[in-house]
Amino acid sequence: MEVQIHKLEEYHIPFVAKVYEENLSQLHGVFIPLSEWFDCLINNPDPDESNYIVYLNGKEAAWLKINGLSGEVINISMLVVAREYQRMGIGSFILDFAESFAKENCKTEVYIRTTIDNVPARNCYEKHGYAQDKYIRYTVGDGIEREGVLFRKNIYL
């Protein structure tokens, strides 16, 4: 199994839209037209975030968005794996990558949040050494405030 990660490029946008849409219910998101994906990720990118596409055996398998580039900690704000590649270790690969990214950029901590009902994500984070910091309420993609969990992991430089 060969896993690679690449910075997001314009040609990845259809995959981002597809993987987001197929995980819409788990993410509590709403449909986003392709033109909006191009606009927010390519035409008007957030300077405080970095997006990556993970490949498994040469095929697009997951999307990762890291925020907080200008602060002391980074936030994994999106970690979405295509359904056909779930439960194959890609989530763990992504978390390893994010932690390496944090070290390389002198960040002291990585955090990630998820909704209470996203049990597979919660299990992955705990298995990878992330600690439940606190229960939170936050607004998700569908505009509804939901119960969630904030996970943290200290990064030792």
Helices and strands as residue ranges (DSSP letters): E 3-7, G 10-12, H 13-22, H 24-27, H 34-38, I 39-43, E 49-56, E 59-67, E 73-81, G 83-85, H 90-104, E 109-115, H 119-127, E 131-139, E 145-154
